[in-house]
Amino acid sequence: MPSTWEWIGGGVVLYLLLLARSAWKQGEFKQFLWGLGIVMGLIGLIGGVIWTWIKLAGG
């Protein structure tokens, strides 16, 4: 039986696939990929800042 996090991850992947399909059908797949890349970059940047903060604080 999948864990709660696996269900959430599966839901996110399914949602992104549906968004990608919709963008493809509307001819906006390139914009979708750019937007996805920007969001992933922002999440990575925020995660990196938090990780650095924790490490510098002695965590």
C-alpha positions as CSV (number, residue, x, y, z in Angstrom):
1,M,0.0,0.0,0.0
2,P,1.5,3.4,-1.0
3,S,2.3,5.8,1.8
4,T,0.7,9.2,2.0
5,W,3.7,10.9,0.4
6,E,3.6,8.5,-2.5
7,W,-0.1,9.3,-3.1
8,I,0.7,13.0,-3.0
9,G,3.6,12.6,-5.4
10,G,1.5,10.5,-7.7
11,G,-1.3,13.1,-7.7
12,V,1.2,15.9,-8.5
13,V,2.7,13.9,-11.4
14,L,-0.8,13.1,-12.7
15,Y,-1.8,16.8,-12.5
16,L,1.4,17.9,-14.3
17,L,0.8,15.3,-17.0
18,L,-2.8,16.6,-17.5
19,L,-1.5,20.2,-17.7
20,A,1.2,19.2,-20.2
21,R,-1.5,17.4,-22.3
22,S,-3.7,20.5,-22.3
23,A,-0.7,22.8,-23.1
24,W,0.2,20.5,-26.0
25,K,-3.3,20.5,-27.4
26,Q,-3.4,24.3,-27.2
27,G,0.0,24.7,-28.8
28,E,1.5,26.2,-25.7
29,F,3.8,23.4,-24.7
30,K,7.0,25.5,-24.9
31,Q,5.5,28.1,-22.5
32,F,4.4,25.2,-20.2
33,L,8.0,23.9,-20.0
34,W,9.4,27.4,-19.4
35,G,6.9,27.9,-16.6
36,L,7.6,24.5,-15.1
37,G,11.4,25.2,-15.2
38,I,10.9,28.6,-13.5
39,V,8.8,27.0,-10.7
40,M,11.3,24.2,-10.2
41,G,14.2,26.8,-10.1
42,L,12.4,28.9,-7.5
43,I,11.6,25.8,-5.4
44,G,15.3,24.7,-5.7
45,L,16.5,28.2,-4.8
46,I,14.3,28.5,-1.7
47,G,15.3,24.9,-0.7
48,G,19.0,25.8,-1.1
49,V,18.6,29.0,1.0
50,I,16.8,27.1,3.8
51,W,19.4,24.2,3.7
52,T,22.3,26.7,3.8
53,W,20.6,28.6,6.7
54,I,20.2,25.3,8.7
55,K,23.8,24.3,8.0
56,L,25.2,27.7,9.0
57,A,23.1,27.7,12.2
58,G,24.8,24.5,13.2
59,G,21.9,22.1,12.5
